[in-house]
Amino acid sequence: MTCRILLLAGSAEARRIAVALQARGVEVMALVSEPPRGPDPMPVPCRLTGFDDVGRLAGEMAGFDAVIDASHGFDGQMSRAGHAAAGRAGLPFVGLTRPGWGLEGANWQEVADVAAAQPLISPGMRVFSATGWASLPDYAGFPGARLLLRQTTHHDRVPPFDFVDLIFGDPPFDAAQERSLFRDLGVDLLICRNLGGRPSRPKLDAAKALGLPVILIARPALPERAEVLAEVDAVLDWAAAL
C-alpha cells in the first residue's frame, strides 16, 4: 500500500522533502497558508487552506498516514494547528526546523518580537527591516529616522506610516548585492527574523562585513511535545520508518 503524507509547506526545505518522497514512491499532498511564489513551485498537489480551525484541519487529514511540518519558520499558527490537528486525527507528526543564526557580533542581539526591538533603535537611525509587511503595526512607535522595509513582491500598497520606505527586490540576493544596497541606502541597523539557513543569510553577511548592528527576531515557540528534527535527511528517515 502506498504511503500518503500530508506536508505543511512554506519553507525552502518543503520542496526538497516533497521531491525526495515522490522519488521513493510516497504520495504527497501539500497544504499552504498562502499561494506559492517564485519560479519553482511545489512539485506535488498543493491546496490553500486556513489554519484557524483545528477540527476542520483534522478532517482534511483523513486518509493520510502521517503529517510533516516544513512550514515557514515564522508561521507559528500553521505549526501549532497542524500538530493539534494531527493529534486529533491520530496521525504521526514531525516538524522540521533549521538551526537559527547565532549572535556572531558584539553588536548583534536577539529579541522576542519587533515591538521589543524598538527601544534598541536610536534616534536618527536608518533601519533596514526584513520582517515583512505584516510587522508594520509593531513599528508604530518607531524612534529612528527611516524604516527601509524589504519587499520581495511588487505591489502598490501605501505604508501606514510616513517614515517607511519600501525597498523592492527580487530574490535570491547575494552578500555583495546586499553590501552595495546597504551602502547606497545609508543603513545604520539591520532587523530581520532569525530564520537560519543559507537562503536568507546574505543580508547578515553584508551587515557583518560592514560592521552594522543586527537585531534578530526570535522564532515562535514550537508546539509542546512535538517531535522536531533539524535536517531534511532525518525527516526522510522518519518517513521511511513509518
C-alpha positions in Angstrom: 0.0 0.0 0.0 1.3 3.5 -0.9 2.2 5.7 2.0 0.3 9.1 1.9 1.9 12.0 3.6 0.4 15.5 4.2 3.1 18.1 4.0 2.6 21.5 5.7 4.7 23.6 3.3 6.2 27.1 3.3 9.9 26.7 3.7 12.6 26.0 1.1 13.0 22.6 2.6 9.4 21.6 1.9 10.1 21.3 -1.8 13.2 19.2 -1.2 11.2 16.9 1.1 8.3 16.6 -1.5 10.8 15.8 -4.3 12.6 13.2 -2.3 9.4 11.5 -1.0 8.0 11.3 -4.5 11.2 9.7 -5.7 10.6 7.0 -3.1 7.1 6.3 -4.3 5.3 8.2 -1.5 2.1 10.0 -2.3 2.4 13.6 -1.1 -0.1 16.4 -0.7 0.9 19.9 0.4 -1.1 22.4 2.4 -0.1 26.1 2.3 -1.4 29.2 4.0 -0.7 31.4 1.0 -0.1 30.8 -2.7 3.4 29.5 -3.5 5.6 32.2 -5.0 8.6 32.1 -7.3 9.6 30.3 -10.5 9.9 26.9 -8.8 6.5 25.9 -7.3 5.7 22.9 -5.3 6.1 19.7 -7.4 3.1 18.0 -5.7 -0.6 18.7 -5.4 -1.0 21.8 -3.3 -4.1 23.1 -1.5 -4.5 26.6 0.0 -6.3 26.3 3.4 -6.7 28.1 6.7 -5.1 27.1 10.0 -7.6 28.7 12.4 -9.9 25.7 12.8 -8.2 22.6 14.3 -11.3 20.4 13.9 -11.7 21.2 10.2 -7.9 20.7 9.6 -8.1 17.3 11.3 -10.8 16.4 8.8 -8.6 17.4 5.9 -6.0 15.0 7.3 -8.3 12.0 6.8 -6.8 9.3 4.5 -3.2 10.3 5.2 -0.7 8.2 7.1 1.4 11.0 8.7 2.0 14.8 8.8 5.3 16.5 8.1 5.5 20.2 9.1 8.0 22.0 6.9 6.2 25.3 7.1 7.8 28.8 7.2 9.9 29.3 10.4 7.6 32.2 11.4 4.3 30.6 10.6 3.7 29.5 14.2 0.0 29.2 13.7 0.4 26.6 11.0 2.8 24.5 13.2 0.6 24.7 16.3 -2.7 24.0 14.4 -1.0 21.2 12.4 0.3 19.5 15.5 -3.0 19.8 17.3 -5.0 18.5 14.3 -2.6 15.6 13.7 -3.1 14.6 17.4 -6.9 14.8 17.0 -6.7 12.7 13.8 -4.3 10.1 15.4 -1.5 10.7 12.9 2.3 10.7 13.5 3.7 14.2 13.3 7.2 15.5 12.8 8.4 19.1 12.4 11.5 20.4 10.6 13.2 23.5 12.0 16.6 24.6 10.7 19.0 25.9 13.4 18.8 29.6 13.9 21.7 32.0 13.5 23.9 32.8 16.5 24.9 36.2 17.8 28.1 36.5 15.8 29.0 40.1 16.5 29.3 42.1 19.7 26.6 44.4 18.3 24.2 41.5 17.4 21.1 41.0 19.7 18.0 38.7 19.7 14.7 39.9 20.9 11.2 38.3 21.2 9.5 40.4 18.6 9.5 43.6 16.5 7.9 45.6 19.3 10.8 44.6 21.7 13.3 45.9 19.1 12.0 49.4 19.2 13.8 50.6 22.4 17.1 49.4 20.8 16.8 51.8 17.8 18.5 55.2 18.3 17.1 58.5 17.1 18.3 59.3 13.6 18.9 55.7 12.6 18.2 54.4 9.1 16.9 50.9 9.8 16.7 48.1 7.1 14.0 45.7 8.1 13.3 42.3 6.6 10.4 41.5 8.9 7.6 41.7 6.4 4.6 43.9 5.6 2.6 42.3 8.4 5.1 43.6 11.0 4.4 47.2 10.2 1.9 47.8 13.0 4.6 46.9 15.5 6.7 49.8 14.2 4.1 52.4 15.3 6.4 53.9 17.8 9.5 53.8 15.6 12.1 56.1 17.1 14.5 56.2 14.1 14.7 58.4 11.1 13.7 56.0 8.3 12.4 52.4 8.2 13.6 50.7 5.0 11.2 47.7 4.6 12.3 45.0 2.2 9.5 43.7 -0.1 10.1 40.8 -2.4 6.6 41.0 -4.1 5.9 44.1 -6.1 2.7 45.9 -5.2 1.2 49.4 -4.9 0.1 49.4 -1.3 0.8 52.5 0.7 2.6 52.1 4.1 0.6 53.2 7.1 3.5 55.5 8.4 5.3 58.3 6.6 8.7 57.1 8.0 8.5 53.9 5.9 10.3 53.5 2.6 9.6 50.3 0.7 12.7 48.6 -0.8 11.7 46.3 -3.6 13.9 43.5 -4.7 13.8 40.1 -6.4 15.5 37.2 -4.5 17.8 35.5 -4.4 20.2 38.1 -3.1 23.9 37.7 -2.6 26.2 39.3 0.0 27.9 41.7 -2.5 24.5 43.0 -3.6 23.4 43.4 -0.1 26.5 45.3 0.9 26.1 47.7 -2.0 22.4 48.2 -1.2 23.1 48.9 2.4 25.8 51.4 1.5 23.6 53.2 -1.1 20.7 53.4 1.5 22.9 54.6 4.3 21.8 51.7 6.6 22.7 52.0 10.3 21.0 48.9 11.6 19.5 45.6 10.3 16.4 44.0 11.8 15.5 40.6 10.5 13.7 37.4 11.5 16.0 34.6 12.8 15.2 32.1 10.0 18.5 30.3 10.0 19.9 28.6 6.8 21.7 29.9 3.8 19.0 31.4 1.5 18.3 34.3 3.9 21.9 34.7 5.1 23.4 37.2 2.6 22.0 40.3 4.4 23.6 39.1 7.6 26.9 38.6 5.9 26.6 42.1 4.4 25.8 43.6 7.8 28.7 41.7 9.4 31.2 42.9 6.7 30.0 46.5 7.2 30.1 46.3 11.0 26.4 47.1 11.3 24.5 46.2 14.4 21.9 43.4 13.9 18.7 42.7 15.8 17.3 39.2 15.2 13.7 38.5 15.9 13.3 35.1 17.7 11.2 32.4 16.0 7.8 31.4 17.5 7.9 28.6 20.1 7.4 25.2 18.6 4.4 23.1 19.7 4.9 21.4 23.0 5.7 17.7 22.9 6.1 17.8 19.1 8.9 15.7 17.6 11.3 18.2 15.9 14.2 17.4 13.6 16.8 19.7 12.2 17.8 18.1 8.9 15.9 17.1 5.7 17.6 13.7 5.7 16.4 13.0 9.2 12.8 13.8 8.2 13.1 11.4 5.2 14.4 8.7 7.5 11.5 9.3 9.9 9.1 8.9 6.9 10.8 5.8 5.8 10.3 4.2 9.2 6.5 4.7 9.2 
